[in-house]
Amino acid sequence: MANLVDTLTDATKTIGVGAAYGAPVEIDGVTIVPVALVWAGFGGGNATGNGNASLPTDAAKPLFGGDAGGEGFGGGGVSIPVGAYVTTDGVASFQPNIIALLAVSVPVVVTAGWAFARVIRALKK
């Protein structure tokens, strides 16, 4: 398990600024730097044998037969393209990806609407 954790730790070092901003691309004298909203999460586990003395004998048995060995890991990530920095004649400006920004804002709008309805209901009482 330690080797797996070390390997995944090394792999996740690239998550951050390098993942949020893409490599600059030059097209017809215009430099474009893509920007994304990036987040990731990972989990893990490790269990060996039936060494848990606090569990009843039946509970300590593996569900599907065999040794109650262990290990496991999971992870995932999301990257949403939110726009690009465009540099033309030395002037940089941000050009948003409207569709992605609308998609990302839907949960915020729904949550704000729900909270607003709760506040109004509480004020009426």
N, C-alpha and C positions, 0 to 999 in steps of 0.2 A: 504494500500500500504506500510506503514511503516514496518509492520510485515514481508511482503514479502521481502522488501529490507534487513532488518536485517537477515532474514533467509538465503538469497542468499549471503550476505556478510560473514556470518559465514561459509557457504559451500565453498566459494572460497578461504578461508584462506589456504586450503590444496594445492592450485595450487602454484607451485614454486619448490623448491628443492625436496620436497617430491614427487611431480608428475614427475619430470624429472629423478630422480634416483629411481629405484625400490629397494625393500628389497633384501639384499644379500642372495644368495642361494648357499649352499655347496653341490657339487657333486663329489664324489671320491677324496676328499681332495683338490679340486679346488673351490675357492670362485668366484662367478659370480655376478656382480652388473649391472643389465640392465640400459641403458641410453636411454632417449627419448627426442626429441625436442617437447616441449609442449607450446601451447598458447591458450588463451581463450578470449572471448569477451562477454559483456552483454549490454543490453539496457533496457529502461523502459519508462514509460509514465504515465500520470495521467491527466484526464480532468473531470470536474463535471459540469453538467448543461449547459445551453445556455448563460452563463454570459459574452460572448465576445461582448462588445458594438461596437467594430470597424468593425465587420462583418455585411453585409446586412442581413436582416431578413431571407431570403431564405438560405443563406450560413450557418447560425448558426443552421439550423435544421439538425437533424440526418439523415443520408442517408437511413437507413432501418427502420425508424419509432421508436417510443419509446423515452425514455429519452436519451439525449446526455450524458450519464454517462461516465465512463472512466475506467482507469487502464489498465495495460497490461505490459508484460515483455517478453523478449526474450534473448536467450543466446546460446552459443555453444563453442565448443573447439575442438582442434586437438592434437593428440599425434602420433608422428612418431618415431618408434624405430630406433635409429641410430647406436646402437652397445651395447657393454658391456665391463666393466672392468673385466678382468680375473686375479686372483691372484693365482699363482702356486709357491710353495716353497718360499713364502715371496716376490716374484717379481710380481708387477702388470703391466699389459699392456692393452691397449685399442684394442679391436677387433671390427672393423667397420662392420655394416650391409650394404654391398655393394649395394644391390638392393634398400634399402631405401635411401641411400645417393645419388644414381643416380637419383631416382625419385624426391628428394628434389632439386637436382641441375639443373633439366631441366628448370625451370623458370629463373634461374640465367643465364644459357647459352643462352637462347632465348633472354633475355633482353640485355645481353652483345653483342650478334650478331646484334641486332637491333640498339643499340647505336653505334657500330663500323661502321655499314653501313651508318648511319647518319653523322658520323664524316668524313668518306671518301668522301661522297657526298658533304659535306660542303667544304672540302679542294680542290675538283676539280673545284669549282666555282671561 
